[in-house]
């Protein structure tokens, strides 16, 4: 059985670069502080399906609503209640909340 190369191809690398840019520059700092670090840390390991879900999530115009979905203060629409959203919430709980507690932002 041949080994597969774990490095993403050029198309995936470019796609992830666009996602990363959008994740860090939402225009609402709280979203930036969750989605930017999430993309940096977890983005390279996301599947194509998760990248699709991430692009759809980043297509949301209302950053306050998006943040409310992430924090669970508003119900997430079924189309965005994905494994990606679960990973974002886990990341926020495990990493971002600690950074905020320590005084980031």
C-alpha positions as CSV (number, residue, x, y, z in Angstrom):
1,X,0.0,0.0,0.0
2,X,1.5,3.4,-1.0
3,X,1.8,6.2,1.5
4,X,-0.1,9.3,0.8
5,X,1.5,12.7,1.0
6,X,0.0,14.6,4.0
7,X,0.9,18.0,2.5
8,X,-2.0,19.8,0.9
9,X,-1.8,20.5,-2.8
10,X,-1.4,24.0,-4.3
11,X,-5.2,24.4,-4.8
12,X,-5.9,23.5,-1.1
13,X,-3.0,25.7,0.1
14,X,-4.4,28.7,-1.9
15,X,-7.9,28.0,-0.7
16,X,-6.8,27.8,2.9
17,X,-4.9,31.1,2.4
18,X,-8.1,32.8,1.3
19,X,-10.0,31.3,4.2
20,X,-7.4,32.4,6.6
21,X,-7.4,36.0,5.3
22,X,-11.2,36.1,5.7
23,X,-11.2,34.5,9.1
24,X,-8.7,37.1,10.5
25,X,-10.5,40.1,9.0
26,X,-14.2,39.6,9.8
27,X,-14.5,43.2,11.1
28,X,-15.8,42.1,14.5
29,X,-12.9,41.5,16.8
30,X,-14.4,38.7,18.8
31,X,-14.9,36.7,15.6
32,X,-11.4,37.5,14.5
33,X,-10.0,36.3,17.9
34,X,-11.8,32.9,17.4
35,X,-11.7,32.2,13.7
36,X,-8.2,33.5,13.0
37,X,-6.3,31.4,15.5
38,X,-8.6,28.5,14.7
39,X,-7.7,28.7,11.1
40,X,-4.0,28.9,11.8
41,X,-4.0,26.0,14.2
42,X,-6.7,23.7,12.7
43,X,-7.1,24.8,9.1
44,X,-4.4,22.6,7.6
45,X,-6.1,19.5,9.0
46,X,-9.6,20.3,7.7
47,X,-11.2,18.0,5.1
48,X,-12.5,19.4,1.8
49,X,-16.0,19.1,3.3
50,X,-15.0,21.1,6.3
51,X,-13.4,23.7,4.2
52,X,-16.7,24.0,2.2
53,X,-18.5,24.5,5.5
54,X,-16.0,27.1,6.6
55,X,-16.4,29.0,3.4
56,X,-20.2,28.9,3.9
57,X,-19.8,30.1,7.4
58,X,-17.5,32.9,6.4
59,X,-20.1,34.0,3.9
60,X,-22.4,35.1,6.7
61,X,-22.7,38.9,6.8
62,X,-23.8,39.3,10.4
63,X,-20.7,38.8,12.5
64,X,-22.6,39.3,15.8
65,X,-24.9,36.5,14.8
66,X,-22.0,34.3,13.7
67,X,-20.3,34.9,17.1
68,X,-23.6,34.1,18.8
69,X,-23.7,30.7,17.0
70,X,-20.1,30.0,18.0
71,X,-20.7,30.8,21.6
72,X,-24.1,29.1,21.7
73,X,-26.1,32.2,22.7
74,X,-28.2,31.8,19.6
75,X,-29.4,28.7,17.9
76,X,-27.2,27.8,14.9
77,X,-29.1,27.2,11.7
78,X,-29.1,23.5,10.7
79,X,-26.9,24.1,7.6
80,X,-24.2,25.5,9.9
81,X,-24.5,23.0,12.7
82,X,-21.6,20.9,11.3
83,X,-18.5,19.1,12.5
84,X,-16.7,22.2,11.6
85,X,-18.8,24.3,14.1
86,X,-18.1,21.7,16.8
87,X,-14.4,22.0,16.1
88,X,-14.6,25.8,16.3
89,X,-16.5,25.6,19.6
90,X,-14.0,23.1,21.0
91,X,-11.1,25.3,19.9
92,X,-12.7,28.4,21.5
93,X,-13.3,26.6,24.7
94,X,-9.8,25.0,24.9
95,X,-7.7,27.9,23.6
96,X,-9.3,31.2,23.0
97,X,-11.2,31.4,26.3
98,X,-7.9,30.8,28.1
99,X,-6.2,33.6,26.1
100,X,-9.1,36.0,26.9
101,X,-8.9,35.1,30.6
102,X,-5.1,35.8,30.5
103,X,-5.9,39.3,29.1
104,X,-5.7,39.0,25.3
105,X,-7.8,41.5,23.5
